[in-house]
């Protein structure tokens, strides 16, 4: 199966209300606002979507509501990675039935030491064999502690229904090797905005980056400037976005990302235990970072806090 993954995809959070229930209305409202930007699509039920905290009923409800809110000209990529191939296949087929265009499948990791090359390749090929829609590999060692090396990726990439990879390792040399050594049809997506410019520069076709939730236009512009050969401007914008990206990923995590969305007029909402929201002091720091990065105007910040 062939599809273009070129462009920027925000891995969207799953909004929860104050009682930690999934807020489907907030999900629709957020997507309506994001749809105004020239995003390539969305990753639903990724790491930022707290997918590991949702039950099967909630996952399908989120995918159904998201699909209704995402226009046909934007892709919906569903996170369906589970620990066993059997469970992943079942969720993948459900996602396809709902209308997902592709699935993003993170590495199994609970039995980390036993995640050998043959097992990982076999897992991905089994999922790809059974999937009616294209499969994307998802390498996210920050969360899984499993980092697929290039040789494993190359073997899996030979499968006709494995369309690409989101690599969140932040390793630019690795991104370059994947681009260089895979066939032209295999598409590489940068998985962290901290190396978005660098990843695009070595041949990635786009990015699935948390930054795009709070700074969609800036994320799109980094790609457009890079592709236009305006590398100086792209690099300047990349540098400007670095503190913002760090704040809504590693520094404050998903709770910070949701707090930032609230400040920007989206509906971020709460996180689910054992995650915890950020305190007032951290919220002030986050607000200042958003203002300094040009993502949030001071007047807008004051209005949102009223």
C-alpha atoms as an extended CHARMM CRD file, in Angstrom:
* protein
*
       306  EXT
         1         1  UNK       CA              0.0000000000        0.0000000000        0.0000000000  PROA      1               0.0000000000
         2         2  UNK       CA              1.2360000000        3.4650000000       -0.8340000000  PROA      2               0.0000000000
         3         3  UNK       CA              0.6070000000        6.7450000000        0.9750000000  PROA      3               0.0000000000
         4         4  UNK       CA              2.5590000000        9.9210000000        1.4710000000  PROA      4               0.0000000000
         5         5  UNK       CA              3.5900000000       10.7170000000        5.0360000000  PROA      5               0.0000000000
         6         6  UNK       CA              5.2170000000       13.9970000000        4.0980000000  PROA      6               0.0000000000
         7         7  UNK       CA              4.4320000000       16.7550000000        6.5530000000  PROA      7               0.0000000000
         8         8  UNK       CA              3.8400000000       17.4040000000       10.2250000000  PROA      8               0.0000000000
         9         9  UNK       CA              1.6530000000       15.2700000000       12.4790000000  PROA      9               0.0000000000
        10        10  UNK       CA              0.8550000000       16.2790000000       16.0640000000  PROA      10              0.0000000000
        11        11  UNK       CA              0.5950000000       13.2700000000       18.3960000000  PROA      11              0.0000000000
        12        12  UNK       CA             -2.5090000000       14.5970000000       20.0840000000  PROA      12              0.0000000000
        13        13  UNK       CA             -3.3000000000       14.2870000000       23.7820000000  PROA      13              0.0000000000
        14        14  UNK       CA             -6.4930000000       12.5960000000       24.9490000000  PROA      14              0.0000000000
        15        15  UNK       CA             -8.4700000000       15.1810000000       26.9350000000  PROA      15              0.0000000000
        16        16  UNK       CA             -9.8100000000       14.1130000000       30.3310000000  PROA      16              0.0000000000
        17        17  UNK       CA            -12.2410000000       15.9760000000       32.5360000000  PROA      17              0.0000000000
        18        18  UNK       CA            -11.6210000000       16.7080000000       36.2280000000  PROA      18              0.0000000000
        19        19  UNK       CA            -12.7090000000       13.1500000000       37.1060000000  PROA      19              0.0000000000
        20        20  UNK       CA            -10.2650000000       11.6540000000       34.5660000000  PROA      20              0.0000000000
        21        21  UNK       CA            -13.0400000000       10.6140000000       32.1780000000  PROA      21              0.0000000000
        22        22  UNK       CA            -12.3360000000       10.8620000000       28.4490000000  PROA      22              0.0000000000
        23        23  UNK       CA            -13.7620000000       14.1570000000       27.1820000000  PROA      23              0.0000000000
        24        24  UNK       CA            -14.8040000000       13.4610000000       23.6040000000  PROA      24              0.0000000000
        25        25  UNK       CA            -16.2850000000       16.9290000000       23.1990000000  PROA      25              0.0000000000
        26        26  UNK       CA            -12.9510000000       18.5020000000       24.0390000000  PROA      26              0.0000000000
        27        27  UNK       CA            -11.2520000000       16.1720000000       21.5530000000  PROA      27              0.0000000000
        28        28  UNK       CA            -13.5630000000       17.3350000000       18.7740000000  PROA      28              0.0000000000
        29        29  UNK       CA            -13.0750000000       20.9960000000       19.7140000000  PROA      29              0.0000000000
        30        30  UNK       CA             -9.2930000000       20.6680000000       19.6660000000  PROA      30              0.0000000000
        31        31  UNK       CA             -9.2820000000       18.9410000000       16.3000000000  PROA      31              0.0000000000
        32        32  UNK       CA            -11.5450000000       21.6120000000       14.8420000000  PROA      32              0.0000000000
        33        33  UNK       CA             -8.9430000000       24.2400000000       15.7540000000  PROA      33              0.0000000000
        34        34  UNK       CA             -5.9740000000       22.1980000000       14.5440000000  PROA      34              0.0000000000
        35        35  UNK       CA             -7.7560000000       21.5350000000       11.2420000000  PROA      35              0.0000000000
        36        36  UNK       CA             -7.2560000000       25.2030000000       10.3690000000  PROA      36              0.0000000000
        37        37  UNK       CA             -3.5370000000       24.4900000000        9.9460000000  PROA      37              0.0000000000
        38        38  UNK       CA             -1.9440000000       22.7090000000        7.0050000000  PROA      38              0.0000000000
        39        39  UNK       CA             -1.0480000000       19.6570000000        9.0490000000  PROA      39              0.0000000000
        40        40  UNK       CA             -0.6020000000       16.3720000000        7.2160000000  PROA      40              0.0000000000
        41        41  UNK       CA             -2.7080000000       14.5830000000        9.7860000000  PROA      41              0.0000000000
        42        42  UNK       CA             -2.7400000000       13.3850000000       13.3640000000  PROA      42              0.0000000000
        43        43  UNK       CA             -1.4460000000       10.5540000000       15.4750000000  PROA      43              0.0000000000
        44        44  UNK       CA             -4.2570000000        9.4640000000       17.7870000000  PROA      44              0.0000000000
        45        45  UNK       CA             -3.5270000000        7.2010000000       20.7910000000  PROA      45              0.0000000000
        46        46  UNK       CA              0.2060000000        7.7340000000       20.7190000000  PROA      46              0.0000000000
        47        47  UNK       CA              2.4060000000        8.2490000000       23.7650000000  PROA      47              0.0000000000
        48        48  UNK       CA              1.0760000000       11.7830000000       24.2850000000  PROA      48              0.0000000000
        49        49  UNK       CA             -2.4460000000       10.3740000000       24.0510000000  PROA      49              0.0000000000
        50        50  UNK       CA             -1.9230000000        8.3960000000       27.2710000000  PROA      50              0.0000000000
        51        51  UNK       CA             -3.0300000000        5.3600000000       25.2840000000  PROA      51              0.0000000000
        52        52  UNK       CA             -1.5390000000        2.9760000000       27.8350000000  PROA      52              0.0000000000
        53        53  UNK       CA             -4.0230000000        4.3520000000       30.3920000000  PROA      53              0.0000000000
        54        54  UNK       CA             -7.1210000000        3.7180000000       28.2540000000  PROA      54              0.0000000000
        55        55  UNK       CA             -9.1960000000        0.5700000000       28.1080000000  PROA      55              0.0000000000
        56        56  UNK       CA            -10.2760000000       -0.9460000000       24.7890000000  PROA      56              0.0000000000
        57        57  UNK       CA            -13.6990000000        0.7010000000       24.8690000000  PROA      57              0.0000000000
        58        58  UNK       CA            -12.1560000000        4.1150000000       25.4290000000  PROA      58              0.0000000000
        59        59  UNK       CA             -9.5900000000        3.6190000000       22.6800000000  PROA      59              0.0000000000
        60        60  UNK       CA            -12.2340000000        2.8220000000       20.0960000000  PROA      60              0.0000000000
        61        61  UNK       CA            -14.4210000000        5.7220000000       21.2500000000  PROA      61              0.0000000000
        62        62  UNK       CA            -11.4790000000        8.1210000000       20.8740000000  PROA      62              0.0000000000
        63        63  UNK       CA            -10.6610000000        6.7920000000       17.3980000000  PROA      63              0.0000000000
        64        64  UNK       CA            -14.2880000000        7.0140000000       16.2770000000  PROA      64              0.0000000000
        65        65  UNK       CA            -14.6980000000       10.5980000000       17.4800000000  PROA      65              0.0000000000
        66        66  UNK       CA            -11.3280000000       11.6440000000       16.0590000000  PROA      66              0.0000000000
        67        67  UNK       CA            -12.1220000000       10.1380000000       12.6650000000  PROA      67              0.0000000000
        68        68  UNK       CA            -15.3700000000       12.1150000000       12.4910000000  PROA      68              0.0000000000
        69        69  UNK       CA            -13.5130000000       15.3280000000       13.3200000000  PROA      69              0.0000000000
        70        70  UNK       CA            -10.5530000000       14.7930000000       10.9630000000  PROA      70              0.0000000000
        71        71  UNK       CA            -11.2290000000       15.7830000000        7.3410000000  PROA      71              0.0000000000
        72        72  UNK       CA            -10.5930000000       13.2900000000        4.5830000000  PROA      72              0.0000000000
        73        73  UNK       CA             -7.5820000000       15.2120000000        3.2880000000  PROA      73              0.0000000000
        74        74  UNK       CA             -5.7280000000       14.7010000000        6.5750000000  PROA      74              0.0000000000
        75        75  UNK       CA             -4.4410000000       11.3070000000        7.6570000000  PROA      75              0.0000000000
        76        76  UNK       CA             -5.4380000000        9.6470000000       10.8980000000  PROA      76              0.0000000000
        77        77  UNK       CA             -2.6720000000        7.4090000000       12.2170000000  PROA      77              0.0000000000
        78        78  UNK       CA             -3.7970000000        5.2540000000       15.1290000000  PROA      78              0.0000000000
        79        79  UNK       CA             -1.4730000000        4.0180000000       17.8300000000  PROA      79              0.0000000000
        80        80  UNK       CA             -2.1920000000        0.2990000000       18.1910000000  PROA      80              0.0000000000
        81        81  UNK       CA              0.9730000000       -1.1730000000       19.6780000000  PROA      81              0.0000000000
        82        82  UNK       CA              0.3820000000       -3.6520000000       22.5080000000  PROA      82              0.0000000000
        83        83  UNK       CA              2.6290000000       -6.2210000000       24.1310000000  PROA      83              0.0000000000
        84        84  UNK       CA              1.5610000000       -9.2460000000       22.0920000000  PROA      84              0.0000000000
        85        85  UNK       CA              1.1740000000       -9.5550000000       18.3500000000  PROA      85              0.0000000000
        86        86  UNK       CA             -2.2940000000      -11.0250000000       18.8600000000  PROA      86              0.0000000000
        87        87  UNK       CA             -3.5700000000       -8.0150000000       20.8340000000  PROA      87              0.0000000000
        88        88  UNK       CA             -1.8990000000       -5.5530000000       18.4720000000  PROA      88              0.0000000000
        89        89  UNK       CA             -3.4710000000       -7.2200000000       15.4480000000  PROA      89              0.0000000000
        90        90  UNK       CA             -6.9280000000       -7.0770000000       17.0510000000  PROA      90              0.0000000000
        91        91  UNK       CA             -6.6290000000       -3.3630000000       17.8600000000  PROA      91              0.0000000000
        92        92  UNK       CA             -5.1160000000       -2.6490000000       14.4390000000  PROA      92              0.0000000000
        93        93  UNK       CA             -8.0430000000       -4.2690000000       12.6760000000  PROA      93              0.0000000000
        94        94  UNK       CA            -10.4920000000       -2.3430000000       14.8530000000  PROA      94              0.0000000000
        95        95  UNK       CA             -8.6890000000        0.9090000000       14.0480000000  PROA      95              0.0000000000
        96        96  UNK       CA             -8.8890000000        0.1310000000       10.3370000000  PROA      96              0.0000000000
        97        97  UNK       CA            -12.6090000000       -0.5610000000       10.6350000000  PROA      97              0.0000000000
        98        98  UNK       CA            -13.0890000000        2.8270000000       12.3150000000  PROA      98              0.0000000000
        99        99  UNK       CA            -11.3290000000        4.5360000000        9.3980000000  PROA      99              0.0000000000
       100       100  UNK       CA             -7.6930000000        4.9470000000       10.3890000000  PROA      100             0.0000000000
       101       101  UNK       CA             -5.4000000000        5.4400000000        7.4020000000  PROA      101             0.0000000000
       102       102  UNK       CA             -2.3820000000        3.7800000000        9.0310000000  PROA      102             0.0000000000
       103       103  UNK       CA             -1.2840000000        2.4250000000       12.3890000000  PROA      103             0.0000000000
       104       104  UNK       CA              1.7120000000        3.3200000000       14.5170000000  PROA      104             0.0000000000
       105       105  UNK       CA              3.0370000000        0.3020000000       16.4010000000  PROA      105             0.0000000000
       106       106  UNK       CA              5.5090000000        0.8040000000       19.2180000000  PROA      106             0.0000000000
       107       107  UNK       CA              7.9540000000       -1.9010000000       20.1890000000  PROA      107             0.0000000000
       108       108  UNK       CA              6.7900000000       -4.4330000000       22.7640000000  PROA      108             0.0000000000
       109       109  UNK       CA              8.9290000000       -3.8740000000       25.8390000000  PROA      109             0.0000000000
       110       110  UNK       CA              7.6560000000       -5.5010000000       29.0400000000  PROA      110             0.0000000000
       111       111  UNK       CA             10.0550000000       -8.4110000000       28.5330000000  PROA      111             0.0000000000
       112       112  UNK       CA             12.7340000000       -5.9900000000       27.4170000000  PROA      112             0.0000000000
       113       113  UNK       CA             15.7550000000       -8.2420000000       27.6760000000  PROA      113             0.0000000000
       114       114  UNK       CA             14.0020000000      -10.8280000000       25.5190000000  PROA      114             0.0000000000
       115       115  UNK       CA             13.1690000000       -8.4370000000       22.6820000000  PROA      115             0.0000000000
       116       116  UNK       CA             15.6100000000      -10.0580000000       20.2750000000  PROA      116             0.0000000000
       117       117  UNK       CA             15.9250000000       -9.0700000000       16.6040000000  PROA      117             0.0000000000
       118       118  UNK       CA             14.0920000000      -12.1360000000       15.2660000000  PROA      118             0.0000000000
       119       119  UNK       CA             11.2470000000      -11.6250000000       17.7310000000  PROA      119             0.0000000000
       120       120  UNK       CA             10.7980000000       -7.9480000000       16.8890000000  PROA      120             0.0000000000
       121       121  UNK       CA             10.9620000000       -8.5240000000       13.1480000000  PROA      121             0.0000000000
       122       122  UNK       CA              8.5380000000      -11.4430000000       13.4670000000  PROA      122             0.0000000000
       123       123  UNK       CA              6.1740000000       -9.3200000000       15.5500000000  PROA      123             0.0000000000
       124       124  UNK       CA              6.0800000000       -6.4780000000       13.0450000000  PROA      124             0.0000000000
       125       125  UNK       CA              5.7270000000       -8.7730000000       10.0570000000  PROA      125             0.0000000000
       126       126  UNK       CA              2.8470000000      -10.6370000000       11.7280000000  PROA      126             0.0000000000
       127       127  UNK       CA              1.0550000000       -7.3550000000       12.3950000000  PROA      127             0.0000000000
       128       128  UNK       CA              1.7200000000       -6.1270000000        8.8670000000  PROA      128             0.0000000000
       129       129  UNK       CA              0.4700000000       -9.4080000000        7.3820000000  PROA      129             0.0000000000
       130       130  UNK       CA             -2.8270000000       -9.0620000000        9.2340000000  PROA      130             0.0000000000
       131       131  UNK       CA             -3.3070000000       -5.3180000000        8.8720000000  PROA      131             0.0000000000
       132       132  UNK       CA             -5.6040000000       -3.9800000000        6.1400000000  PROA      132             0.0000000000
       133       133  UNK       CA             -3.8430000000       -0.5990000000        6.3350000000  PROA      133             0.0000000000
       134       134  UNK       CA             -0.1550000000        0.4130000000        6.3040000000  PROA      134             0.0000000000
       135       135  UNK       CA              1.9330000000       -0.1260000000        9.4240000000  PROA      135             0.0000000000
       136       136  UNK       CA              4.5080000000        2.3100000000       10.8110000000  PROA      136             0.0000000000
       137       137  UNK       CA              7.2390000000        1.1560000000       13.1470000000  PROA      137             0.0000000000
       138       138  UNK       CA              7.5040000000        3.2010000000       16.3400000000  PROA      138             0.0000000000
       139       139  UNK       CA             10.8760000000        3.3500000000       18.0460000000  PROA      139             0.0000000000
       140       140  UNK       CA             10.5430000000        5.2700000000       21.3220000000  PROA      140             0.0000000000
       141       141  UNK       CA             13.3030000000        4.1350000000       23.7170000000  PROA      141             0.0000000000
       142       142  UNK       CA             12.5450000000        7.0210000000       26.0910000000  PROA      142             0.0000000000
       143       143  UNK       CA              9.4300000000        5.1440000000       27.1820000000  PROA      143             0.0000000000
       144       144  UNK       CA             10.0390000000        1.5180000000       26.2010000000  PROA      144             0.0000000000
       145       145  UNK       CA             13.7690000000        1.1950000000       26.9610000000  PROA      145             0.0000000000
       146       146  UNK       CA             13.9000000000       -0.8490000000       23.7540000000  PROA      146             0.0000000000
       147       147  UNK       CA             15.8930000000        0.8320000000       20.9870000000  PROA      147             0.0000000000
       148       148  UNK       CA             15.6570000000       -0.9590000000       17.6570000000  PROA      148             0.0000000000
       149       149  UNK       CA             18.9530000000       -0.8080000000       15.8690000000  PROA      149             0.0000000000
       150       150  UNK       CA             19.1530000000       -0.0810000000       12.1660000000  PROA      150             0.0000000000
       151       151  UNK       CA             19.5990000000       -3.7240000000       11.1870000000  PROA      151             0.0000000000
       152       152  UNK       CA             16.2250000000       -4.6440000000       12.7380000000  PROA      152             0.0000000000
       153       153  UNK       CA             14.5130000000       -1.6940000000       11.0600000000  PROA      153             0.0000000000
       154       154  UNK       CA             15.9920000000       -2.6450000000        7.6830000000  PROA      154             0.0000000000
       155       155  UNK       CA             14.6820000000       -6.1880000000        7.9650000000  PROA      155             0.0000000000
       156       156  UNK       CA             11.1840000000       -5.0660000000        8.9420000000  PROA      156             0.0000000000
       157       157  UNK       CA             11.1890000000       -2.3950000000        6.2350000000  PROA      157             0.0000000000
       158       158  UNK       CA             11.3330000000       -5.0990000000        3.5720000000  PROA      158             0.0000000000
       159       159  UNK       CA              7.6950000000       -5.9840000000        4.2940000000  PROA      159             0.0000000000
       160       160  UNK       CA              5.4130000000       -4.4790000000        1.6500000000  PROA      160             0.0000000000
       161       161  UNK       CA              2.8590000000       -3.2840000000        4.2180000000  PROA      161             0.0000000000
       162       162  UNK       CA              5.3660000000       -1.5550000000        6.5120000000  PROA      162             0.0000000000
       163       163  UNK       CA              5.3650000000        1.9790000000        5.1570000000  PROA      163             0.0000000000
       164       164  UNK       CA              7.7830000000        3.7730000000        7.4320000000  PROA      164             0.0000000000
       165       165  UNK       CA              8.9600000000        4.5790000000       10.9180000000  PROA      165             0.0000000000
       166       166  UNK       CA              8.5700000000        7.1910000000       13.5910000000  PROA      166             0.0000000000
       167       167  UNK       CA             11.9380000000        7.2430000000       15.3200000000  PROA      167             0.0000000000
       168       168  UNK       CA             11.9570000000        9.1430000000       18.6100000000  PROA      168             0.0000000000
       169       169  UNK       CA             15.4910000000        8.2700000000       19.6420000000  PROA      169             0.0000000000
       170       170  UNK       CA             16.7660000000       11.7460000000       18.7530000000  PROA      170             0.0000000000
       171       171  UNK       CA             19.7410000000       10.0900000000       17.0590000000  PROA      171             0.0000000000
       172       172  UNK       CA             20.2830000000       12.0150000000       13.8190000000  PROA      172             0.0000000000
       173       173  UNK       CA             23.0130000000        9.6630000000       12.5930000000  PROA      173             0.0000000000
       174       174  UNK       CA             20.5520000000        6.8000000000       12.9670000000  PROA      174             0.0000000000
       175       175  UNK       CA             17.8750000000        8.7050000000       11.0580000000  PROA      175             0.0000000000
       176       176  UNK       CA             20.3730000000        9.3210000000        8.2690000000  PROA      176             0.0000000000
       177       177  UNK       CA             21.3050000000        5.6340000000        8.1190000000  PROA      177             0.0000000000
       178       178  UNK       CA             17.6590000000        4.5540000000        7.9470000000  PROA      178             0.0000000000
       179       179  UNK       CA             17.0190000000        6.9880000000        5.0860000000  PROA      179             0.0000000000
       180       180  UNK       CA             20.2000000000        5.9300000000        3.3010000000  PROA      180             0.0000000000
       181       181  UNK       CA             19.7700000000        2.1800000000        3.6240000000  PROA      181             0.0000000000
       182       182  UNK       CA             16.0400000000        1.6400000000        3.1380000000  PROA      182             0.0000000000
       183       183  UNK       CA             14.2450000000        1.6460000000       -0.1940000000  PROA      183             0.0000000000
       184       184  UNK       CA             12.7670000000        4.8390000000       -1.5930000000  PROA      184             0.0000000000
       185       185  UNK       CA              9.2470000000        3.7890000000       -0.5900000000  PROA      185             0.0000000000
       186       186  UNK       CA             10.0720000000        3.5460000000        3.1080000000  PROA      186             0.0000000000
       187       187  UNK       CA              9.3340000000        6.8650000000        4.8130000000  PROA      187             0.0000000000
       188       188  UNK       CA             11.1110000000        8.1820000000        7.8960000000  PROA      188             0.0000000000
       189       189  UNK       CA              9.3940000000       10.5020000000       10.3610000000  PROA      189             0.0000000000
       190       190  UNK       CA             11.2550000000       12.4300000000       13.0440000000  PROA      190             0.0000000000
       191       191  UNK       CA              9.7600000000       11.6160000000       16.4300000000  PROA      191             0.0000000000
       192       192  UNK       CA             10.9970000000       14.5470000000       18.4700000000  PROA      192             0.0000000000
       193       193  UNK       CA             10.9740000000       18.2250000000       17.5370000000  PROA      193             0.0000000000
       194       194  UNK       CA             14.3710000000       18.7300000000       19.1300000000  PROA      194             0.0000000000
       195       195  UNK       CA             15.8910000000       17.2650000000       15.9550000000  PROA      195             0.0000000000
       196       196  UNK       CA             13.1610000000       18.1670000000       13.4680000000  PROA      196             0.0000000000
       197       197  UNK       CA             15.3610000000       20.4190000000       11.3240000000  PROA      197             0.0000000000
       198       198  UNK       CA             18.3020000000       18.0180000000       11.4870000000  PROA      198             0.0000000000
       199       199  UNK       CA             16.1310000000       15.0150000000       10.6670000000  PROA      199             0.0000000000
       200       200  UNK       CA             14.5770000000       16.7420000000        7.6890000000  PROA      200             0.0000000000
       201       201  UNK       CA             18.0240000000       17.8010000000        6.5360000000  PROA      201             0.0000000000
       202       202  UNK       CA             19.1670000000       14.1580000000        6.3550000000  PROA      202             0.0000000000
       203       203  UNK       CA             16.0980000000       13.0290000000        4.4310000000  PROA      203             0.0000000000
       204       204  UNK       CA             13.1520000000       12.4620000000        6.7730000000  PROA      204             0.0000000000
       205       205  UNK       CA              9.8340000000       13.2060000000        5.0740000000  PROA      205             0.0000000000
       206       206  UNK       CA              8.2260000000       14.8380000000        8.0930000000  PROA      206             0.0000000000
       207       207  UNK       CA              7.7250000000       14.6590000000       11.8020000000  PROA      207             0.0000000000
       208       208  UNK       CA              5.3850000000       13.3750000000       14.4880000000  PROA      208             0.0000000000
       209       209  UNK       CA              6.2350000000       15.9240000000       17.1400000000  PROA      209             0.0000000000
       210       210  UNK       CA              4.5580000000       17.0590000000       20.3670000000  PROA      210             0.0000000000
       211       211  UNK       CA              5.5420000000       20.6370000000       19.5680000000  PROA      211             0.0000000000
       212       212  UNK       CA              2.9840000000       20.6450000000       16.7470000000  PROA      212             0.0000000000
       213       213  UNK       CA              0.1590000000       20.5120000000       19.3040000000  PROA      213             0.0000000000
       214       214  UNK       CA              1.0540000000       23.9320000000       20.7100000000  PROA      214             0.0000000000
       215       215  UNK       CA              2.9950000000       25.4400000000       17.7990000000  PROA      215             0.0000000000
       216       216  UNK       CA              1.5240000000       23.8760000000       14.6500000000  PROA      216             0.0000000000
       217       217  UNK       CA              2.4310000000       26.7020000000       12.2870000000  PROA      217             0.0000000000
       218       218  UNK       CA              6.0080000000       26.9740000000       13.5490000000  PROA      218             0.0000000000
       219       219  UNK       CA              6.4370000000       23.2010000000       13.1370000000  PROA      219             0.0000000000
       220       220  UNK       CA              5.0580000000       23.3560000000        9.5980000000  PROA      220             0.0000000000
       221       221  UNK       CA              7.2890000000       26.3270000000        8.8160000000  PROA      221             0.0000000000
       222       222  UNK       CA             10.4300000000       24.4900000000        9.9350000000  PROA      222             0.0000000000
       223       223  UNK       CA              9.6810000000       21.8190000000        7.3440000000  PROA      223             0.0000000000
       224       224  UNK       CA              8.7110000000       24.2500000000        4.5970000000  PROA      224             0.0000000000
       225       225  UNK       CA             11.7780000000       26.4250000000        5.1050000000  PROA      225             0.0000000000
       226       226  UNK       CA             14.0470000000       23.3890000000        5.1280000000  PROA      226             0.0000000000
       227       227  UNK       CA             12.5330000000       21.9760000000        1.9460000000  PROA      227             0.0000000000
       228       228  UNK       CA             12.8070000000       25.3790000000        0.2800000000  PROA      228             0.0000000000
       229       229  UNK       CA             16.5320000000       25.4830000000        1.0050000000  PROA      229             0.0000000000
       230       230  UNK       CA             16.1260000000       28.3800000000        3.4110000000  PROA      230             0.0000000000
       231       231  UNK       CA             18.1790000000       26.5760000000        5.9950000000  PROA      231             0.0000000000
       232       232  UNK       CA             19.2680000000       29.6390000000        7.9310000000  PROA      232             0.0000000000
       233       233  UNK       CA             15.6780000000       30.6530000000        8.5890000000  PROA      233             0.0000000000
       234       234  UNK       CA             14.7020000000       27.0680000000        9.3920000000  PROA      234             0.0000000000
       235       235  UNK       CA             17.5600000000       26.7710000000       11.8610000000  PROA      235             0.0000000000
       236       236  UNK       CA             16.6640000000       30.0710000000       13.5180000000  PROA      236             0.0000000000
       237       237  UNK       CA             13.0670000000       28.9130000000       13.9760000000  PROA      237             0.0000000000
       238       238  UNK       CA             14.2510000000       25.5200000000       15.2310000000  PROA      238             0.0000000000
       239       239  UNK       CA             16.3650000000       27.2560000000       17.8730000000  PROA      239             0.0000000000
       240       240  UNK       CA             13.4570000000       29.4810000000       18.8830000000  PROA      240             0.0000000000
       241       241  UNK       CA             11.2440000000       26.4400000000       19.4100000000  PROA      241             0.0000000000
       242       242  UNK       CA             13.7680000000       24.3770000000       21.3730000000  PROA      242             0.0000000000
       243       243  UNK       CA             12.7900000000       25.6750000000       24.8600000000  PROA      243             0.0000000000
       244       244  UNK       CA              9.0930000000       25.3220000000       24.0300000000  PROA      244             0.0000000000
       245       245  UNK       CA              9.5850000000       21.7570000000       22.8460000000  PROA      245             0.0000000000
       246       246  UNK       CA             11.6710000000       20.8460000000       25.8910000000  PROA      246             0.0000000000
       247       247  UNK       CA              8.9960000000       22.2660000000       28.1880000000  PROA      247             0.0000000000
       248       248  UNK       CA              6.1040000000       20.2450000000       26.7340000000  PROA      248             0.0000000000
       249       249  UNK       CA              8.0860000000       17.0160000000       26.4530000000  PROA      249             0.0000000000
       250       250  UNK       CA             10.8910000000       16.1330000000       28.8370000000  PROA      250             0.0000000000
       251       251  UNK       CA             10.6500000000       18.9540000000       31.3800000000  PROA      251             0.0000000000
       252       252  UNK       CA              6.9460000000       18.9670000000       32.2180000000  PROA      252             0.0000000000
       253       253  UNK       CA              5.7790000000       15.9830000000       30.1970000000  PROA      253             0.0000000000
       254       254  UNK       CA              2.2010000000       15.3070000000       29.1660000000  PROA      254             0.0000000000
       255       255  UNK       CA              0.8530000000       17.3490000000       32.0860000000  PROA      255             0.0000000000
       256       256  UNK       CA              2.8310000000       20.3180000000       30.7910000000  PROA      256             0.0000000000
       257       257  UNK       CA              1.6120000000       19.7600000000       27.2520000000  PROA      257             0.0000000000
       258       258  UNK       CA             -1.9910000000       19.7420000000       28.4450000000  PROA      258             0.0000000000
       259       259  UNK       CA             -1.4160000000       22.8300000000       30.6050000000  PROA      259             0.0000000000
       260       260  UNK       CA              0.0780000000       24.6220000000       27.5980000000  PROA      260             0.0000000000
       261       261  UNK       CA             -2.9560000000       23.7230000000       25.5120000000  PROA      261             0.0000000000
       262       262  UNK       CA             -5.2210000000       25.1510000000       28.2050000000  PROA      262             0.0000000000
       263       263  UNK       CA             -3.2280000000       28.3990000000       28.1390000000  PROA      263             0.0000000000
       264       264  UNK       CA             -3.6100000000       28.5550000000       24.3620000000  PROA      264             0.0000000000
       265       265  UNK       CA             -7.3690000000       28.1640000000       24.4790000000  PROA      265             0.0000000000
       266       266  UNK       CA             -7.4940000000       24.4820000000       23.6010000000  PROA      266             0.0000000000
       267       267  UNK       CA             -8.8990000000       21.9510000000       26.0470000000  PROA      267             0.0000000000
       268       268  UNK       CA             -6.0000000000       20.0250000000       27.5110000000  PROA      268             0.0000000000
       269       269  UNK       CA             -7.5900000000       18.9390000000       30.7550000000  PROA      269             0.0000000000
       270       270  UNK       CA             -6.1770000000       16.6850000000       33.4130000000  PROA      270             0.0000000000
       271       271  UNK       CA             -3.8880000000       13.6730000000       33.2290000000  PROA      271             0.0000000000
       272       272  UNK       CA             -4.6100000000       10.2480000000       34.6680000000  PROA      272             0.0000000000
       273       273  UNK       CA             -2.9630000000        8.8730000000       37.7660000000  PROA      273             0.0000000000
       274       274  UNK       CA             -0.1920000000        7.9760000000       38.3240000000  PROA      274             0.0000000000
       275       275  UNK       CA              0.6630000000       11.0730000000       36.2440000000  PROA      275             0.0000000000
       276       276  UNK       CA              0.1360000000       14.3390000000       38.0830000000  PROA      276             0.0000000000
       277       277  UNK       CA             -0.6180000000       17.8590000000       36.9410000000  PROA      277             0.0000000000
       278       278  UNK       CA              1.9700000000       20.6140000000       37.2230000000  PROA      278             0.0000000000
       279       279  UNK       CA              1.8910000000       22.9960000000       40.1730000000  PROA      279             0.0000000000
       280       280  UNK       CA              1.3730000000       26.7730000000       40.0830000000  PROA      280             0.0000000000
       281       281  UNK       CA              5.0920000000       27.5800000000       40.0570000000  PROA      281             0.0000000000
       282       282  UNK       CA              5.7680000000       25.2760000000       37.1200000000  PROA      282             0.0000000000
       283       283  UNK       CA              2.7240000000       26.6650000000       35.3480000000  PROA      283             0.0000000000
       284       284  UNK       CA              4.2040000000       30.1620000000       35.6350000000  PROA      284             0.0000000000
       285       285  UNK       CA              7.5200000000       28.9260000000       34.2470000000  PROA      285             0.0000000000
       286       286  UNK       CA              5.7470000000       27.1800000000       31.3810000000  PROA      286             0.0000000000
       287       287  UNK       CA              3.7290000000       30.2920000000       30.5700000000  PROA      287             0.0000000000
       288       288  UNK       CA              6.8900000000       32.3910000000       30.4130000000  PROA      288             0.0000000000
       289       289  UNK       CA              8.5230000000       29.8810000000       28.0730000000  PROA      289             0.0000000000
       290       290  UNK       CA              5.5210000000       29.9500000000       25.7560000000  PROA      290             0.0000000000
       291       291  UNK       CA              5.5270000000       33.7460000000       25.7190000000  PROA      291             0.0000000000
       292       292  UNK       CA              9.2750000000       33.9860000000       25.1140000000  PROA      292             0.0000000000
       293       293  UNK       CA              9.0050000000       31.4580000000       22.2960000000  PROA      293             0.0000000000
       294       294  UNK       CA              6.3230000000       33.5190000000       20.5940000000  PROA      294             0.0000000000
       295       295  UNK       CA              3.7230000000       30.7810000000       20.9710000000  PROA      295             0.0000000000
       296       296  UNK       CA              1.5940000000       32.5900000000       23.5580000000  PROA      296             0.0000000000
       297       297  UNK       CA              0.9470000000       36.3280000000       23.7160000000  PROA      297             0.0000000000
       298       298  UNK       CA              1.0320000000       37.8970000000       27.1860000000  PROA      298             0.0000000000
       299       299  UNK       CA             -2.4290000000       39.4090000000       26.6850000000  PROA      299             0.0000000000
       300       300  UNK       CA             -3.8060000000       36.0430000000       25.6480000000  PROA      300             0.0000000000
       301       301  UNK       CA             -2.1980000000       34.4510000000       28.6980000000  PROA      301             0.0000000000
       302       302  UNK       CA             -3.8940000000       36.9460000000       30.9930000000  PROA      302             0.0000000000
       303       303  UNK       CA             -7.2530000000       36.2930000000       29.3190000000  PROA      303             0.0000000000
       304       304  UNK       CA             -6.9380000000       32.5230000000       29.6430000000  PROA      304             0.0000000000
       305       305  UNK       CA             -6.1620000000       32.8080000000       33.3550000000  PROA      305             0.0000000000
       306       306  UNK       CA             -9.2690000000       34.8870000000       34.1300000000  PROA      306             0.0000000000
